[in-house]
C-alpha cells in the first residue's frame, strides 16, 4: 500500500523440496559440465541481429482508460501513482477489481501512428517479411501494470528491452512487458491469415486489450 506506506506480507507455497542423504540415481551432475548450443539455430538467427539497430516498423502503446469508478476508489488511485511495481506477483487492488467492470475500465492497445485502439487497429503484413514492433507500456497510465503480450499464429524474437539489446535470441509467442518498460520484438510474418494479438491477463483481455493483424 504505497499511499499509506504499509506492507502486507504474503506467503505462497508453490511446492516442497525434499533433501535426502541417499545418492541420486542416476547422477546428472556431469550433464552440466559443458554448455550445449544449437549451432544450426544460431546460424539461422544471426542475420536477424541487424534489426536490433533499425527503427520500429510499428508500435503499440499499452495503457488504460477508467471512468465512473466509485469516488473513493478513483481518488485514492489518482494519489497512489508514485510507484507501480514493474510486475505484480499477486493482486494488489482486489477492491477495485470487485467494484469495477469492463464498462468502467478499458485496457488499451493504441497505435500511435493512427490513434486507433484495440480491434480498430488494422495491420497488414506481407508473408515472408520481418516486422519490428515496439511495445510501450505507458508509465503515466492511470494504473500501470505488466502485460504478457501474446501473438497467435506467428513467432517473434525479443530484440531489446528498454533499449538494451538481447544477445540470446529465442523464438517466442509471448513476452512480458513490465509496467513502464519498452520491448522491441521482431515478428516473423510467415503464416498467412488473420491473427489475434492480446494481453494474456484475462481481466485485461475481457476489458478490450486485444487487436488483430493480417498476413497475406
Backbone torsions as a table, in degrees:
resi	resn	phi	psi	omega
1	UNK	NA	95.8	-175.1
2	UNK	-74.8	-21.1	180.0
3	UNK	-67.1	-42.3	-177.8
4	UNK	-105.0	-1.3	179.0
5	UNK	69.1	30.5	-179.1
6	UNK	-105.7	148.9	178.3
7	UNK	-117.1	138.3	179.7
8	UNK	-116.7	104.0	-178.3
9	UNK	-67.2	141.5	176.2
10	UNK	-131.3	144.5	177.1
11	UNK	-124.7	119.0	177.4
12	UNK	-115.8	121.9	178.2
13	UNK	-96.7	108.3	-178.9
14	UNK	-89.3	-20.2	-178.9
15	UNK	174.3	-176.7	180.0
16	UNK	-134.3	144.1	179.2
17	UNK	-115.3	124.9	178.3
18	UNK	-101.5	128.7	178.8
19	UNK	-106.8	122.7	-177.0
20	UNK	-114.8	150.5	176.6
21	UNK	-78.4	-13.2	-179.8
22	UNK	-76.1	142.8	178.9
23	UNK	-65.8	146.0	179.3
24	UNK	-78.6	136.3	179.6
25	UNK	-129.5	124.8	-3.0
26	UNK	-80.5	162.1	178.7
27	UNK	-80.4	113.5	-178.0
28	UNK	-96.4	5.5	-175.9
29	UNK	-58.0	-38.9	-177.5
30	UNK	-70.7	-17.7	-179.5
31	UNK	-62.4	-30.7	-175.4
32	UNK	-97.7	14.5	179.0
33	UNK	-73.2	-18.9	-179.9
34	UNK	-134.6	136.6	179.1
35	UNK	-79.0	127.4	-179.3
36	UNK	-96.9	151.1	178.9
37	UNK	-144.3	151.6	178.2
38	UNK	-98.6	93.6	-173.8
39	UNK	-65.2	-33.0	-180.0
40	UNK	-64.1	-44.5	178.5
41	UNK	-67.0	-38.0	178.8
42	UNK	-62.0	-40.8	178.0
43	UNK	-66.7	-35.8	179.1
44	UNK	-65.6	-37.4	-175.5
45	UNK	-84.6	-21.7	-174.3
46	UNK	-54.0	-46.3	-179.5
47	UNK	-63.6	-20.1	-176.9
48	UNK	-81.3	-10.0	179.2
49	UNK	-64.0	-22.4	-178.9
50	UNK	-64.0	-21.8	179.9
51	UNK	-72.3	-16.4	-179.0
52	UNK	-59.3	-40.0	-176.5
53	UNK	-87.2	-6.2	-177.3
54	UNK	-84.7	151.8	176.3
55	UNK	-69.4	156.1	-179.3
56	UNK	-69.2	148.2	174.7
57	UNK	-83.5	-33.5	179.3
58	UNK	-140.0	165.0	178.3
59	UNK	-149.2	155.2	173.9
60	UNK	-135.5	132.6	173.3
61	UNK	-94.4	128.0	179.8
62	UNK	-101.5	113.8	-174.5
63	UNK	-152.6	-167.8	176.8
64	UNK	-153.5	161.4	174.7
65	UNK	-126.9	135.5	-179.2
66	UNK	-132.9	140.2	177.5
67	UNK	-154.7	159.7	177.2
68	UNK	57.4	29.0	172.7
69	UNK	-74.6	160.3	173.1
70	UNK	-52.2	138.6	-171.3
71	UNK	-52.6	-49.0	-177.1
72	UNK	-63.5	-43.4	-179.6
73	UNK	-60.0	-47.0	-177.5
74	UNK	-65.1	-42.1	-179.5
75	UNK	-65.4	-43.6	-179.9
76	UNK	-64.3	-38.7	-179.6
77	UNK	-70.2	-31.9	176.4
78	UNK	-66.0	-34.8	178.0
79	UNK	-77.1	-34.6	-175.6
80	UNK	-86.7	64.1	-176.4
81	UNK	-128.4	10.6	-178.8
82	UNK	-68.9	-39.6	-176.1
83	UNK	-143.1	131.8	171.6
84	UNK	-117.1	127.8	176.9
85	UNK	-60.7	131.0	179.0
86	UNK	-53.7	-39.0	176.8
87	UNK	-137.1	122.5	177.1
88	UNK	-90.8	115.2	-177.6
89	UNK	-80.2	-15.2	175.0
90	UNK	-146.5	162.3	-177.4
91	UNK	-63.9	123.5	-178.3
92	UNK	-106.5	2.3	-179.3
93	UNK	-139.5	57.8	-178.4
94	UNK	-61.9	-34.2	-179.6
95	UNK	-65.9	-39.3	178.8
96	UNK	-66.9	-42.4	178.1
97	UNK	-60.0	-39.2	-179.7
98	UNK	-69.1	-35.4	-172.0
99	UNK	-93.8	-2.5	-174.9
100	UNK	-128.2	159.2	176.4
101	UNK	-132.8	-179.6	178.4
102	UNK	-66.5	-13.2	175.7
103	UNK	-74.7	-24.0	-178.3
104	UNK	-104.7	-29.6	-178.6
105	UNK	-120.9	122.2	-179.4
106	UNK	-122.7	114.8	176.1
107	UNK	-83.7	140.7	-164.3
108	UNK	-129.2	137.8	162.9
109	UNK	-110.9	112.0	-174.3
110	UNK	-115.2	131.0	173.8
111	UNK	-83.9	109.9	-176.5
112	UNK	-66.2	-21.6	-178.8
113	UNK	-74.0	-31.9	-176.1
114	UNK	-117.2	-17.5	-175.3
115	UNK	80.6	-2.4	179.9
116	UNK	-71.4	151.0	-176.1
117	UNK	-128.7	143.6	173.3
118	UNK	50.9	-125.7	-173.0
119	UNK	-68.5	-9.6	175.7
120	UNK	-77.9	-16.6	176.1
121	UNK	-70.0	129.9	-175.8
122	UNK	-131.8	83.7	179.3
123	UNK	-90.0	141.7	176.3
124	UNK	-131.0	127.8	-177.9
125	UNK	-123.7	147.9	178.2
126	UNK	-80.8	135.4	178.8
127	UNK	-60.0	134.0	-178.8
128	UNK	92.2	-3.6	-179.6
129	UNK	-89.8	161.3	173.0
130	UNK	-113.4	128.2	-174.1
131	UNK	-121.1	122.2	177.5
132	UNK	-89.1	124.0	-176.9
133	UNK	-120.9	131.7	177.6
134	UNK	-102.7	123.9	178.0
135	UNK	-104.9	116.6	-175.8
136	UNK	-114.0	109.3	178.5
137	UNK	-86.7	102.6	-168.7
138	UNK	-61.8	122.3	179.5
139	UNK	-72.4	-29.2	-176.1
140	UNK	-84.5	7.8	-179.6
141	UNK	-62.2	159.6	-179.0
142	UNK	-55.9	-39.6	172.7
143	UNK	-148.7	99.6	-178.5
144	UNK	-68.7	135.9	177.4
145	UNK	-141.6	162.3	174.6
146	UNK	-72.1	153.9	178.0
147	UNK	-137.6	113.4	171.3
148	UNK	-78.8	103.9	-175.4
149	UNK	-88.5	125.3	-174.8
150	UNK	-119.4	134.4	176.8
151	UNK	-111.1	132.7	177.3
152	UNK	-88.4	143.7	168.0
153	UNK	76.8	-5.8	-177.1
154	UNK	-135.4	173.0	173.4
155	UNK	-124.8	160.9	179.2
156	UNK	-150.7	164.3	174.3
157	UNK	-109.9	143.7	170.0
158	UNK	-87.6	112.4	-176.4
159	UNK	-85.9	-38.5	-176.0
160	UNK	-158.4	151.9	174.5
161	UNK	-127.9	119.8	-177.4
162	UNK	54.2	38.6	176.7
163	UNK	82.0	-2.3	179.9
164	UNK	-96.7	117.6	-177.3
165	UNK	-61.8	145.1	174.5
166	UNK	-97.5	119.4	-176.6
167	UNK	-87.9	-24.3	178.1
168	UNK	-94.9	88.0	-176.2
169	UNK	-79.9	130.3	-177.2
170	UNK	-138.5	136.2	177.1
171	UNK	-69.5	134.6	-178.4
172	UNK	-138.6	168.3	167.7
173	UNK	-125.7	-2.0	179.2
174	UNK	-143.7	140.5	176.4
175	UNK	-138.0	137.0	177.3
176	UNK	-87.0	123.2	178.6
177	UNK	-108.2	101.3	-178.8
178	UNK	-64.0	159.5	178.4
179	UNK	-58.2	131.5	179.7
180	UNK	79.0	8.3	-176.0
181	UNK	-104.6	160.6	176.9
182	UNK	-124.5	125.8	-178.8
183	UNK	-124.4	127.8	175.6
184	UNK	-100.7	128.0	177.2
185	UNK	-122.9	156.7	177.5
186	UNK	-117.7	109.3	-178.0
187	UNK	-82.6	128.5	173.1
188	UNK	-93.3	96.2	-175.7
189	UNK	-81.3	76.7	-173.3
190	UNK	-110.6	-11.2	-173.4
191	UNK	-115.2	106.5	-175.8
192	UNK	-66.2	148.7	178.8
193	UNK	138.3	-177.9	177.9
194	UNK	-105.3	122.0	-169.5
195	UNK	-125.8	156.0	-176.7
196	UNK	-97.8	143.7	172.2
197	UNK	-128.0	127.0	-174.2
198	UNK	-158.2	165.4	171.3
199	UNK	-80.5	137.4	-175.8
200	UNK	-91.3	7.7	168.3
201	UNK	-83.2	120.7	-169.6
202	UNK	-57.7	-40.8	-179.3
203	UNK	-64.1	-36.1	-179.9
204	UNK	-71.7	-40.9	178.5
205	UNK	-62.6	-45.3	-178.8
206	UNK	-68.4	-21.1	178.3
207	UNK	-95.5	20.3	168.4
208	UNK	107.5	-5.6	-170.9
209	UNK	-80.4	70.7	177.2
210	UNK	-154.7	155.0	175.0
211	UNK	-148.9	-171.9	179.5
212	UNK	-144.7	161.8	175.8
213	UNK	-144.0	158.1	-177.1
214	UNK	-120.1	132.3	173.2
215	UNK	-108.9	122.1	-174.5
216	UNK	-138.8	NA	NA
